Amino acid sequence: PPVLIPPQDDRPFYLYLSATDHAIGAMLAHRDSARREQAVYYIVVPSWIMRL
């Protein structure tokens, strides 16, 4: 899994969302000085939890 970095207010955030029949997921990221995406936060929720 990616290593999380602390949020930096001086850089834009990128939000990625994904949804399937089996789960939903999201990742919040920044770009570092080499323009590589670095994860700030991510989550995946299986569909069986959404039914509770």
Distance bins in CASP14 RR format, pairs under 12 A and 6 or more apart:
PFRMAT RR
TARGET T0000
AUTHOR 0000-0000-0000
RMODE 2
METHOD distances of the structure
MODEL  1
1 27 0 0 0 0 0 1 0 0 0 0 0
1 39 0 0 0 0 1 0 0 0 0 0 0
1 42 0 0 0 0 1 0 0 0 0 0 0
1 43 0 0 0 0 0 1 0 0 0 0 0
1 44 0 0 0 0 0 1 0 0 0 0 0
2 16 0 0 0 0 0 1 0 0 0 0 0
2 27 0 0 0 0 1 0 0 0 0 0 0
2 28 0 0 0 0 0 1 0 0 0 0 0
2 29 0 0 0 0 1 0 0 0 0 0 0
2 30 0 0 0 0 0 1 0 0 0 0 0
2 36 0 0 0 0 0 1 0 0 0 0 0
2 37 0 0 0 0 1 0 0 0 0 0 0
2 38 1 0 0 1 0 0 0 0 0 0 0
2 39 1 0 1 0 0 0 0 0 0 0 0
2 40 0 0 0 0 1 0 0 0 0 0 0
2 41 0 0 0 0 0 1 0 0 0 0 0
2 42 1 0 0 1 0 0 0 0 0 0 0
3 29 0 0 0 0 0 1 0 0 0 0 0
3 32 0 0 0 0 0 1 0 0 0 0 0
3 36 0 0 0 0 0 1 0 0 0 0 0
3 37 0 0 0 0 0 1 0 0 0 0 0
3 38 1 0 0 1 0 0 0 0 0 0 0
3 39 1 0 0 1 0 0 0 0 0 0 0
3 40 0 0 0 0 0 1 0 0 0 0 0
3 42 0 0 0 0 0 1 0 0 0 0 0
4 27 0 0 0 0 0 1 0 0 0 0 0
4 28 0 0 0 0 1 0 0 0 0 0 0
4 29 0 0 0 0 1 0 0 0 0 0 0
4 30 0 0 0 0 0 1 0 0 0 0 0
4 38 0 0 0 0 1 0 0 0 0 0 0
4 39 1 0 1 0 0 0 0 0 0 0 0
4 40 1 0 0 1 0 0 0 0 0 0 0
4 41 1 0 0 1 0 0 0 0 0 0 0
4 42 1 0 0 1 0 0 0 0 0 0 0
4 43 0 0 0 0 0 1 0 0 0 0 0
5 11 0 0 0 0 0 1 0 0 0 0 0
5 13 0 0 0 0 0 1 0 0 0 0 0
5 28 0 0 0 0 0 1 0 0 0 0 0
5 29 0 0 0 0 1 0 0 0 0 0 0
5 30 1 0 0 1 0 0 0 0 0 0 0
5 31 0 0 0 0 0 1 0 0 0 0 0
5 32 1 0 0 1 0 0 0 0 0 0 0
5 33 0 0 0 0 0 1 0 0 0 0 0
5 36 0 0 0 0 0 1 0 0 0 0 0
5 37 0 0 0 0 0 1 0 0 0 0 0
5 38 1 0 1 0 0 0 0 0 0 0 0
5 39 1 0 0 1 0 0 0 0 0 0 0
5 40 1 0 0 1 0 0 0 0 0 0 0
5 41 0 0 0 0 1 0 0 0 0 0 0
5 42 0 0 0 0 0 1 0 0 0 0 0
6 28 0 0 0 0 0 1 0 0 0 0 0
6 30 0 0 0 0 1 0 0 0 0 0 0
6 38 0 0 0 0 1 0 0 0 0 0 0
6 39 0 0 0 0 0 1 0 0 0 0 0
6 40 1 0 0 1 0 0 0 0 0 0 0
6 41 0 0 0 0 0 1 0 0 0 0 0
7 13 1 0 0 1 0 0 0 0 0 0 0
7 14 0 0 0 0 0 1 0 0 0 0 0
7 28 1 0 0 1 0 0 0 0 0 0 0
7 29 0 0 0 0 0 1 0 0 0 0 0
7 30 1 0 0 1 0 0 0 0 0 0 0
7 38 0 0 0 0 0 1 0 0 0 0 0
7 39 0 0 0 0 0 1 0 0 0 0 0
7 40 1 0 1 0 0 0 0 0 0 0 0
7 41 0 0 0 0 1 0 0 0 0 0 0
8 28 0 0 0 0 0 1 0 0 0 0 0
8 29 0 0 0 0 0 1 0 0 0 0 0
8 30 1 0 1 0 0 0 0 0 0 0 0
8 31 0 0 0 0 0 1 0 0 0 0 0
8 32 0 0 0 0 1 0 0 0 0 0 0
8 33 0 0 0 0 0 1 0 0 0 0 0
8 38 0 0 0 0 1 0 0 0 0 0 0
8 40 0 0 0 0 1 0 0 0 0 0 0
9 30 0 0 0 0 0 1 0 0 0 0 0
9 40 0 0 0 0 0 1 0 0 0 0 0
10 30 0 0 0 0 1 0 0 0 0 0 0
10 31 0 0 0 0 0 1 0 0 0 0 0
10 33 0 0 0 0 0 1 0 0 0 0 0
11 28 0 0 0 0 0 1 0 0 0 0 0
11 29 0 0 0 0 1 0 0 0 0 0 0
11 30 1 0 1 0 0 0 0 0 0 0 0
11 31 1 0 0 1 0 0 0 0 0 0 0
11 32 0 0 0 0 1 0 0 0 0 0 0
11 33 0 0 0 0 1 0 0 0 0 0 0
11 35 0 0 0 0 0 1 0 0 0 0 0
11 37 0 0 0 0 0 1 0 0 0 0 0
11 38 0 0 0 0 1 0 0 0 0 0 0
11 40 0 0 0 0 1 0 0 0 0 0 0
12 28 0 0 0 0 0 1 0 0 0 0 0
12 29 0 0 0 0 1 0 0 0 0 0 0
12 30 1 0 0 1 0 0 0 0 0 0 0
12 31 1 0 0 1 0 0 0 0 0 0 0
12 35 0 0 0 0 0 1 0 0 0 0 0
12 37 0 0 0 0 0 1 0 0 0 0 0
12 40 0 0 0 0 0 1 0 0 0 0 0
13 26 0 0 0 0 0 1 0 0 0 0 0
13 27 0 0 0 0 0 1 0 0 0 0 0
13 28 1 0 1 0 0 0 0 0 0 0 0
13 29 1 0 0 1 0 0 0 0 0 0 0
13 30 1 0 0 1 0 0 0 0 0 0 0
13 31 0 0 0 0 1 0 0 0 0 0 0
13 37 0 0 0 0 0 1 0 0 0 0 0
13 38 0 0 0 0 0 1 0 0 0 0 0
13 39 0 0 0 0 0 1 0 0 0 0 0
13 40 1 0 0 1 0 0 0 0 0 0 0
13 41 0 0 0 0 1 0 0 0 0 0 0
14 26 0 0 0 0 0 1 0 0 0 0 0
14 27 0 0 0 0 1 0 0 0 0 0 0
14 28 1 0 0 1 0 0 0 0 0 0 0
14 29 1 0 1 0 0 0 0 0 0 0 0
14 30 1 0 0 1 0 0 0 0 0 0 0
14 31 1 0 0 1 0 0 0 0 0 0 0
14 35 0 0 0 0 0 1 0 0 0 0 0
14 36 0 0 0 0 0 1 0 0 0 0 0
14 37 1 0 0 1 0 0 0 0 0 0 0
14 38 0 0 0 0 1 0 0 0 0 0 0
14 39 0 0 0 0 1 0 0 0 0 0 0
14 40 0 0 0 0 1 0 0 0 0 0 0
14 41 0 0 0 0 0 1 0 0 0 0 0
14 42 0 0 0 0 0 1 0 0 0 0 0
15 25 0 0 0 0 0 1 0 0 0 0 0
15 26 1 0 0 1 0 0 0 0 0 0 0
15 27 1 0 0 1 0 0 0 0 0 0 0
15 28 1 0 1 0 0 0 0 0 0 0 0
15 29 1 0 0 1 0 0 0 0 0 0 0
15 30 0 0 0 0 0 1 0 0 0 0 0
15 37 0 0 0 0 0 1 0 0 0 0 0
15 39 0 0 0 0 0 1 0 0 0 0 0
15 40 0 0 0 0 1 0 0 0 0 0 0
15 41 0 0 0 0 1 0 0 0 0 0 0
15 42 0 0 0 0 0 1 0 0 0 0 0
15 43 0 0 0 0 0 1 0 0 0 0 0
16 24 0 0 0 0 0 1 0 0 0 0 0
16 25 0 0 0 0 1 0 0 0 0 0 0
16 26 1 0 0 1 0 0 0 0 0 0 0
16 27 1 0 1 0 0 0 0 0 0 0 0
16 28 0 0 0 0 1 0 0 0 0 0 0
16 29 1 0 0 1 0 0 0 0 0 0 0
16 37 0 0 0 0 1 0 0 0 0 0 0
16 39 0 0 0 0 1 0 0 0 0 0 0
16 40 0 0 0 0 0 1 0 0 0 0 0
16 41 0 0 0 0 0 1 0 0 0 0 0
16 42 0 0 0 0 1 0 0 0 0 0 0
16 43 0 0 0 0 0 1 0 0 0 0 0
16 44 0 0 0 0 0 1 0 0 0 0 0
17 23 0 0 0 0 0 1 0 0 0 0 0
17 24 1 0 0 1 0 0 0 0 0 0 0
17 25 1 0 0 1 0 0 0 0 0 0 0
17 26 1 0 1 0 0 0 0 0 0 0 0
17 27 0 0 0 0 1 0 0 0 0 0 0
17 28 0 0 0 0 0 1 0 0 0 0 0
17 42 0 0 0 0 0 1 0 0 0 0 0
17 43 0 0 0 0 0 1 0 0 0 0 0
17 44 0 0 0 0 0 1 0 0 0 0 0
17 45 0 0 0 0 0 1 0 0 0 0 0
18 24 1 0 0 1 0 0 0 0 0 0 0
18 25 1 0 1 0 0 0 0 0 0 0 0
18 26 1 0 0 1 0 0 0 0 0 0 0
18 27 0 0 0 0 1 0 0 0 0 0 0
18 42 0 0 0 0 0 1 0 0 0 0 0
18 43 0 0 0 0 0 1 0 0 0 0 0
18 44 0 0 0 0 1 0 0 0 0 0 0
18 45 0 0 0 0 0 1 0 0 0 0 0
19 25 1 0 0 1 0 0 0 0 0 0 0
19 26 0 0 0 0 1 0 0 0 0 0 0
19 44 0 0 0 0 0 1 0 0 0 0 0
19 45 0 0 0 0 1 0 0 0 0 0 0
19 47 0 0 0 0 1 0 0 0 0 0 0
19 50 0 0 0 0 0 1 0 0 0 0 0
20 44 0 0 0 0 0 1 0 0 0 0 0
20 45 0 0 0 0 0 1 0 0 0 0 0
20 46 0 0 0 0 0 1 0 0 0 0 0
20 47 0 0 0 0 1 0 0 0 0 0 0
20 50 0 0 0 0 0 1 0 0 0 0 0
21 46 0 0 0 0 0 1 0 0 0 0 0
21 47 1 0 0 1 0 0 0 0 0 0 0
21 48 0 0 0 0 0 1 0 0 0 0 0
21 50 0 0 0 0 0 1 0 0 0 0 0
22 44 0 0 0 0 1 0 0 0 0 0 0
22 45 0 0 0 0 0 1 0 0 0 0 0
22 46 1 0 0 1 0 0 0 0 0 0 0
22 47 1 0 1 0 0 0 0 0 0 0 0
22 48 0 0 0 0 1 0 0 0 0 0 0
22 49 0 0 0 0 0 1 0 0 0 0 0
22 50 0 0 0 0 0 1 0 0 0 0 0
22 51 0 0 0 0 0 1 0 0 0 0 0
23 43 0 0 0 0 0 1 0 0 0 0 0
23 44 1 0 1 0 0 0 0 0 0 0 0
23 45 1 0 0 1 0 0 0 0 0 0 0
23 46 1 0 1 0 0 0 0 0 0 0 0
23 47 1 0 1 0 0 0 0 0 0 0 0
23 48 0 0 0 0 1 0 0 0 0 0 0
23 49 0 0 0 0 1 0 0 0 0 0 0
23 50 0 0 0 0 1 0 0 0 0 0 0
24 42 0 0 0 0 0 1 0 0 0 0 0
24 43 0 0 0 0 1 0 0 0 0 0 0
24 44 1 0 0 1 0 0 0 0 0 0 0
24 45 1 0 1 0 0 0 0 0 0 0 0
24 46 0 0 0 0 1 0 0 0 0 0 0
24 47 1 0 0 1 0 0 0 0 0 0 0
24 48 0 0 0 0 0 1 0 0 0 0 0
24 49 0 0 0 0 1 0 0 0 0 0 0
24 50 1 0 0 1 0 0 0 0 0 0 0
25 41 0 0 0 0 0 1 0 0 0 0 0
25 42 1 0 0 1 0 0 0 0 0 0 0
25 43 1 0 1 0 0 0 0 0 0 0 0
25 44 1 0 1 0 0 0 0 0 0 0 0
25 45 1 0 0 1 0 0 0 0 0 0 0
25 46 0 0 0 0 1 0 0 0 0 0 0
25 47 0 0 0 0 0 1 0 0 0 0 0
25 49 0 0 0 0 0 1 0 0 0 0 0
25 50 0 0 0 0 0 1 0 0 0 0 0
26 39 0 0 0 0 0 1 0 0 0 0 0
26 40 0 0 0 0 0 1 0 0 0 0 0
26 41 0 0 0 0 1 0 0 0 0 0 0
26 42 1 0 0 1 0 0 0 0 0 0 0
26 43 1 0 1 0 0 0 0 0 0 0 0
26 44 0 0 0 0 1 0 0 0 0 0 0
26 45 0 0 0 0 1 0 0 0 0 0 0
27 37 0 0 0 0 1 0 0 0 0 0 0
27 38 0 0 0 0 0 1 0 0 0 0 0
27 39 1 0 1 0 0 0 0 0 0 0 0
27 40 0 0 0 0 1 0 0 0 0 0 0
27 41 1 0 0 1 0 0 0 0 0 0 0
27 42 1 0 1 0 0 0 0 0 0 0 0
27 43 0 0 0 0 1 0 0 0 0 0 0
27 44 0 0 0 0 1 0 0 0 0 0 0
28 37 0 0 0 0 0 1 0 0 0 0 0
28 38 0 0 0 0 0 1 0 0 0 0 0
28 39 1 0 0 1 0 0 0 0 0 0 0
28 40 1 0 1 0 0 0 0 0 0 0 0
28 41 1 0 1 0 0 0 0 0 0 0 0
28 42 1 0 0 1 0 0 0 0 0 0 0
28 43 0 0 0 0 1 0 0 0 0 0 0
29 35 0 0 0 0 0 1 0 0 0 0 0
29 36 0 0 0 0 1 0 0 0 0 0 0
29 37 1 0 1 0 0 0 0 0 0 0 0
29 38 1 0 0 1 0 0 0 0 0 0 0
29 39 1 0 1 0 0 0 0 0 0 0 0
29 40 1 0 1 0 0 0 0 0 0 0 0
29 41 0 0 0 0 1 0 0 0 0 0 0
29 42 0 0 0 0 1 0 0 0 0 0 0
30 36 0 0 0 0 1 0 0 0 0 0 0
30 37 1 0 0 1 0 0 0 0 0 0 0
30 38 1 0 1 0 0 0 0 0 0 0 0
30 39 0 0 0 0 1 0 0 0 0 0 0
30 40 1 0 1 0 0 0 0 0 0 0 0
30 41 0 0 0 0 0 1 0 0 0 0 0
31 37 1 0 1 0 0 0 0 0 0 0 0
31 38 1 0 0 1 0 0 0 0 0 0 0
31 39 0 0 0 0 0 1 0 0 0 0 0
31 40 0 0 0 0 0 1 0 0 0 0 0
32 38 1 0 1 0 0 0 0 0 0 0 0
32 39 0 0 0 0 0 1 0 0 0 0 0
32 40 0 0 0 0 0 1 0 0 0 0 0
43 49 0 0 0 0 0 1 0 0 0 0 0
44 50 0 0 0 0 0 1 0 0 0 0 0
45 51 0 0 0 0 0 1 0 0 0 0 0
45 52 0 0 0 0 0 1 0 0 0 0 0
46 52 0 0 0 0 0 1 0 0 0 0 0
END
